[in-house]
Amino acid sequence: MSDKALGQLEQALLDVTRVALSGDLEGVRLLGRRVVRRVPDDARHPQALKQALLDLLDRSPAPADSPLRSAPAIEAPDSSWVRQPSGVPAPVLSERLAHTIRLLIAEHTDPEPLARYGLMPSRAVLFTGPPGVGKTITADYVASELRLPLITVNLASLISSLMGRTGQNLQEVLNLAASQPCVVFFDEFDALAKSRSDSSDVGEVRRLVNVILQQLDRWPPGGLLIAATNHVQLLDLAVTRRFDTTVQFELPTEVERLQLLRASAPLANTPAWAAQSELLALVTDGWSHADLQNWVARSLRRAVLDGGGGEINVPGELLDGARDAARAYITGSVPHRTALAAFASKHAKWSNRRIAEWLGVSHPTISSDLRRAKSDN
């Protein structure tokens, strides 16, 4: 009987058996993940089969070599590295954006509803937005939820000063990535796919863009390519049009900043942190996710070191690091200034003079503010 007479599930079983008998364990993993990505139409219990395969693949021993089949740990062109993210927490995003990411994940974890209408999951997604707003951690989260390897393209290793070599490096990396289901992440994508109208080094730019266009056109179903850029306007329009979806990331709102602050593990159970975080979320308008996280981490380090192993003054360090934000927040608003002065006095235990210096006002002004705050309470 010809193999062509077999059903999809029977053919998949035959392929796995053939590869297993050859002793190619990594090939078996690859075929197993392909079945997970696209369960045969004639499977009687597709979801149960998918989950059982995922469980088997998760429990299988890690391969000794690179997860990329037939690749010697990607040492030639040494331009990407492979990780298997697991248990990555959902990033703090707006409800609109979080919903978009949930749909993207659902397209790949359960493609059957799309298939009924002749549709395929997104193959290439473009993340845009200012620096530090969660594009990279979201790519980690997507790979973690899909239980797929995450291949992060290292632009520093990829870009070569040798004419034509960068395009060849890029071609090799993408060919390797396309050999198995995975998530490929390009950060600072505009460094590779900038407009071909750019007058500097036009020949090399054109070669890179042409490689990217060819790969996007034939990117295999089941894989997902995510590219991130802070400067979408620099991308070549032909490249931008090749993406199935563009996801716009934005600076966090006050509600999202509050979520980020309250999720700071060392501070979550600090007494009165709920009230403190509300006020701090107000004064950090215009800060990115990364700005907030770095600020909290820096303040904690300083508080611990200044405390000399004893009691630490976390609110004081947080306020000190937000001086410019606090001054902008109180501009033209006496109630805002009063609230900050009362907070600094009560929670950070600052003197009136230190509060005045912090907010850029006079000492008597702060004294009046604190009296007002006391009478209001």
C-alpha positions in Angstrom: 0.0 0.0 0.0 1.3 3.5 -0.9 1.9 5.9 1.9 -0.5 8.3 0.0 -3.4 6.0 0.9 -2.9 6.6 4.6 -4.8 9.1 6.7 -3.0 12.1 8.3 -2.8 10.5 11.7 -1.6 7.2 10.2 1.0 9.1 8.2 2.2 11.0 11.3 2.6 7.7 13.2 4.6 6.2 10.3 6.9 9.2 10.1 7.6 9.1 13.8 8.3 5.4 13.7 10.6 5.8 10.8 12.6 8.6 12.5 12.7 6.8 15.8 14.1 3.6 14.3 16.9 5.7 12.8 17.9 6.7 16.3 17.2 10.4 15.7 15.7 11.5 19.1 15.7 15.1 18.2 13.9 14.3 15.0 11.2 12.5 17.0 10.8 15.6 19.1 10.5 17.7 16.0 7.8 15.5 14.5 5.9 15.5 17.9 5.9 19.2 18.0 4.7 19.4 14.4 1.7 17.2 15.4 1.0 19.5 18.3 1.1 22.5 16.1 -1.3 20.9 13.6 -3.2 17.9 14.9 -4.3 15.6 12.0 -7.9 16.2 10.9 -8.8 12.5 11.4 -7.8 12.5 15.1 -10.8 11.5 17.1 -9.8 13.5 20.2 -7.5 16.3 19.0 -7.2 18.3 22.2 -6.5 15.2 24.3 -3.8 14.1 21.8 -2.3 17.6 21.8 -2.1 17.7 25.6 -0.7 14.2 25.9 2.0 15.0 23.4 2.9 18.2 25.2 3.2 16.4 28.5 5.5 13.8 26.9 7.7 16.4 25.2 8.0 18.4 28.5 9.1 15.3 30.4 11.6 14.1 27.8 15.3 14.6 28.5 16.8 17.8 27.2 18.9 17.2 24.1 22.7 17.4 24.5 23.0 19.6 21.5 21.2 22.6 20.1 17.4 22.4 19.9 17.7 23.3 16.3 17.8 20.1 14.2 21.1 19.5 12.3 22.6 22.7 13.8 25.9 22.5 15.8 24.6 24.7 18.7 24.4 27.6 16.2 28.0 28.4 16.3 28.2 29.3 12.7 27.0 32.2 12.4 26.9 32.6 16.2 24.0 35.0 15.8 21.2 33.7 18.0 20.7 31.8 21.2 17.9 29.4 22.2 15.9 29.3 25.4 12.8 27.4 26.5 10.9 30.0 28.6 8.6 28.4 31.2 6.2 29.9 33.8 6.8 33.4 32.6 4.1 35.6 34.4 1.7 37.6 32.2 3.2 41.1 31.7 1.3 44.1 33.0 -0.5 45.5 29.9 -3.7 47.4 29.2 -6.8 45.3 28.8 -6.9 46.0 25.1 -3.3 44.9 24.6 -3.6 41.9 26.9 -6.6 40.8 24.9 -4.7 41.0 21.7 -1.9 38.9 23.1 -4.4 36.3 24.4 -5.9 36.0 21.0 -2.4 35.6 19.4 -1.7 32.8 21.8 -5.1 31.2 21.2 -4.5 31.2 17.4 -1.5 28.8 17.9 -2.7 26.7 20.9 -6.1 26.0 19.3 -6.0 26.6 15.5 -9.0 24.4 14.8 -11.7 27.2 14.8 -9.6 29.1 12.3 -9.1 26.1 10.1 -12.8 25.6 9.8 -12.9 28.9 7.9 -9.8 28.2 5.9 -7.7 30.6 8.1 -4.2 30.1 9.4 -2.6 31.4 12.7 -0.5 34.5 12.4 3.0 33.7 11.2 4.7 37.1 11.7 3.8 39.8 14.3 5.3 43.2 14.7 5.6 44.8 18.2 5.9 48.6 18.1 6.2 51.2 20.8 8.6 53.2 22.9 11.5 51.6 24.8 10.8 49.7 28.0 7.1 49.1 27.5 7.1 45.3 27.6 7.8 44.1 24.1 10.6 41.8 25.0 9.0 40.3 28.1 5.8 39.8 26.1 7.7 37.7 23.5 9.1 35.6 26.4 5.5 35.2 27.7 4.1 34.1 24.3 6.9 31.5 23.9 6.3 30.3 27.5 2.5 29.9 26.9 3.0 28.1 23.6 5.7 25.8 25.1 8.0 26.5 22.2 11.7 27.3 22.1 12.4 31.1 21.9 15.2 32.0 19.5 16.4 35.5 20.1 18.4 37.0 17.2 21.5 38.6 18.5 22.0 41.6 16.2 25.5 42.4 17.6 26.7 39.0 16.3 24.6 39.1 13.1 25.8 42.4 11.7 29.1 42.1 9.9 31.4 44.7 8.6 32.2 42.4 5.6 30.1 43.4 2.6 27.3 40.9 2.0 28.1 38.8 5.1 25.3 40.2 7.2 22.7 39.1 4.7 24.2 35.6 4.6 24.2 35.4 8.4 20.6 36.4 8.5 19.7 33.9 5.8 21.4 31.1 7.8 19.7 32.0 11.1 16.2 32.1 9.6 16.7 28.9 7.7 17.7 27.2 10.9 14.7 28.7 12.8 12.3 27.6 10.1 13.3 24.0 10.5 11.1 23.5 13.6 8.1 25.1 15.3 9.5 27.9 17.5 9.1 31.6 18.3 11.8 33.8 16.7 12.3 37.2 18.3 14.0 40.1 16.5 14.6 43.1 18.8 15.6 46.5 17.3 14.2 45.2 14.0 14.7 48.6 12.3 18.5 47.9 12.4 17.9 45.1 9.8 14.8 46.2 7.9 15.1 49.9 7.5 13.7 51.6 4.5 15.5 51.0 1.2 15.3 54.7 0.5 18.0 55.2 3.2 20.9 56.9 1.4 23.6 55.3 3.6 24.9 51.9 2.4 22.0 51.3 0.1 23.4 48.1 -1.4 23.7 46.3 2.0 20.3 47.6 3.1 18.7 46.3 0.0 20.3 42.9 0.5 19.0 42.6 4.1 15.5 43.7 3.2 15.3 41.3 0.3 16.4 38.4 2.6 13.7 39.4 5.1 11.0 39.7 2.5 11.8 36.3 1.1 11.7 34.7 4.5 8.5 36.4 5.6 6.8 35.2 2.3 7.7 31.6 2.9 7.7 31.4 6.7 6.3 28.0 7.6 2.9 27.5 9.3 3.2 26.6 13.0 6.2 28.9 13.6 5.9 32.5 14.9 8.2 35.3 14.1 8.0 38.4 16.4 9.9 41.5 15.5 10.1 44.5 17.8 11.0 48.1 17.0 10.9 51.5 18.8 10.9 53.2 15.4 8.3 51.7 13.1 8.6 54.7 10.8 12.1 53.5 9.8 11.0 50.2 8.5 10.7 49.5 4.8 7.0 49.6 3.9 7.2 46.3 2.0 8.5 44.6 5.1 5.8 46.2 7.3 3.1 44.9 5.0 4.3 41.3 5.3 3.3 41.1 9.0 0.0 39.6 9.7 -0.5 41.7 12.8 1.0 44.9 14.3 0.7 45.3 18.0 1.1 48.8 19.4 2.6 49.0 22.9 2.2 52.2 25.0 3.4 53.7 28.2 1.6 52.4 31.2 -1.5 54.2 32.5 -1.8 55.2 36.2 -3.8 51.9 36.8 -1.0 49.9 35.1 1.7 51.7 37.0 -0.1 50.9 40.2 -0.2 47.2 39.2 3.5 47.2 38.5 4.3 48.9 41.8 2.1 46.6 43.8 3.6 43.5 42.1 7.1 44.5 43.3 7.7 41.3 45.4 9.9 42.8 48.1 7.3 45.5 48.7 4.1 43.6 48.3 3.6 43.0 52.0 5.1 46.2 53.3 2.8 47.9 55.8 0.9 50.8 54.2 2.3 49.9 50.8 -1.2 50.1 49.2 -1.5 53.8 50.0 2.1 54.5 49.2 1.9 52.9 45.8 -1.2 54.8 44.8 0.6 58.1 45.4 3.8 57.0 43.7 1.7 55.8 40.7 0.4 59.3 40.3 3.8 61.1 40.2 5.3 58.7 37.7 3.2 59.7 34.7 5.1 59.2 31.5 7.4 56.4 32.9 7.8 53.1 31.1 7.5 49.7 32.6 11.2 49.4 32.6 11.6 52.8 34.2 9.4 51.8 37.1 11.0 48.4 37.6 14.5 49.8 37.5 13.5 52.7 39.8 12.1 50.3 42.4 15.1 47.9 42.2 17.6 50.8 42.5 15.7 52.3 45.5 15.6 48.9 47.2 19.3 48.4 46.8 20.1 51.9 48.2 17.6 51.4 51.1 19.2 48.1 52.0 22.8 49.5 51.8 21.9 52.7 53.7 20.2 50.6 56.4 23.4 48.8 57.2 21.5 45.5 57.7 19.0 47.1 60.0 15.6 48.7 59.3 15.4 50.1 55.7 13.5 53.2 54.6 12.0 52.0 51.3 9.5 54.9 50.9 12.3 57.5 51.4 14.5 55.9 48.7 11.5 55.7 46.3 10.6 59.3 46.8 14.2 60.5 46.5 14.5 58.8 43.1 11.3 60.4 41.9 12.3 64.0 42.5 11.7 65.4 39.0 8.5 63.5 38.7 7.2 64.8 42.0 8.1 68.4 41.1 6.2 68.1 37.8 3.2 66.6 39.6 2.8 69.5 42.1 3.2 72.2 39.5 0.2 74.5 39.8 -1.6 72.3 42.3 -1.6 73.0 46.1 -3.6 69.8 46.9 -1.0 67.7 45.0 1.9 69.4 46.9 0.1 69.0 50.2 -0.5 65.3 49.6 3.2 64.6 48.7 4.4 66.6 51.7 2.2 64.7 54.1 3.2 61.4 52.5 6.9 62.2 52.8 6.6 63.3 56.4 4.5 60.3 57.6 6.0 57.4 55.6 9.5 58.5 54.8 10.0 60.4 58.1 11.6 63.3 56.3 12.1 66.7 58.0 10.3 69.7 56.6 13.6 71.1 55.2 14.3 67.9 53.3 10.7 67.8 51.9 11.1 71.5 50.8 14.4 70.7 49.0 12.8 67.7 47.4 9.8 69.5 46.0 11.7 72.7 45.2 9.7 75.0 47.5 10.3 77.0 50.7 10.5 75.5 54.1 7.5 77.7 55.4 5.4 76.5 52.5 5.9 72.9 53.5 5.0 73.8 57.1 1.8 75.3 56.0 1.0 72.3 53.8 1.5 69.9 56.7 -0.7 72.0 59.0 -3.4 71.9 56.2 -3.1 68.2 55.8 -3.4 67.7 59.6 -6.5 69.8 59.8 -8.1 68.1 56.9 -7.7 64.8 58.6 
